Amino acid sequence: MATSFGGSNKEKKGKKPHKNKPTSKKYSLYKVNGDDIQKARSCPRCGPGIFLATHKDRLVCGKCKYTEFSKK
């Protein structure tokens, strides 16, 4: 006796399936060799923890816009 008047005949809504988010790229800036930790180049203005983005001809800080151009 599952007849109902009014409402919708759609399936009931439930929880959506869990989707894994992609891992953050900040972990690719650190490299661990045994007990040594190597980091990417950090910004001289902002200090450690703020890394410089590497482009093909320059290094740029995303926070304070500090830029170092590489010599050709």
C-alpha positions in Angstrom: 0.0 0.0 0.0 2.6 2.5 -1.1 0.3 4.7 -2.9 0.4 8.4 -2.0 -1.4 11.3 -3.3 0.5 14.5 -3.9 4.2 14.9 -3.6 6.7 13.6 -6.1 7.3 10.1 -7.3 11.1 10.6 -7.5 13.5 8.4 -5.5 14.4 9.7 -2.0 17.4 11.9 -1.7 20.3 10.5 0.3 23.9 11.2 0.8 26.1 11.8 -2.2 29.0 9.5 -2.8 32.3 10.8 -1.4 34.7 12.2 -3.9 38.4 12.4 -3.1 39.9 15.9 -3.5 43.3 16.2 -5.3 46.3 16.5 -3.0 47.7 20.0 -2.4 50.8 20.9 -4.5 52.4 22.4 -1.4 53.8 19.0 -0.5 55.7 18.9 -3.8 57.8 21.8 -2.6 59.4 19.7 0.2 61.8 16.8 -0.4 62.8 14.6 2.5 66.1 12.7 2.2 66.6 10.7 5.4 66.8 13.3 8.1 67.4 16.3 5.8 64.6 18.4 4.5 65.1 20.3 1.3 62.7 23.1 0.5 62.0 25.2 -2.6 63.4 28.7 -2.7 61.6 30.9 -0.1 60.8 34.6 -0.4 63.5 37.0 1.1 60.8 39.6 2.0 58.1 37.3 3.4 60.4 34.8 5.1 60.3 31.0 5.3 57.1 29.3 4.5 56.3 31.5 1.5 57.8 29.9 -1.6 58.8 31.5 -4.9 57.0 30.2 -8.0 59.3 29.1 -10.7 58.6 30.2 -14.3 60.9 29.6 -17.3 62.6 33.0 -16.9 61.9 34.2 -13.4 61.1 33.4 -9.7 58.0 35.2 -8.3 56.5 35.4 -4.9 52.7 35.2 -5.0 52.1 37.1 -1.8 54.3 40.3 -2.2 55.1 40.0 -6.0 58.8 39.9 -5.4 60.5 38.9 -8.6 64.0 37.6 -9.5 64.8 37.3 -13.2 67.2 34.6 -14.3 70.2 35.5 -16.4 70.4 34.2 -19.9 
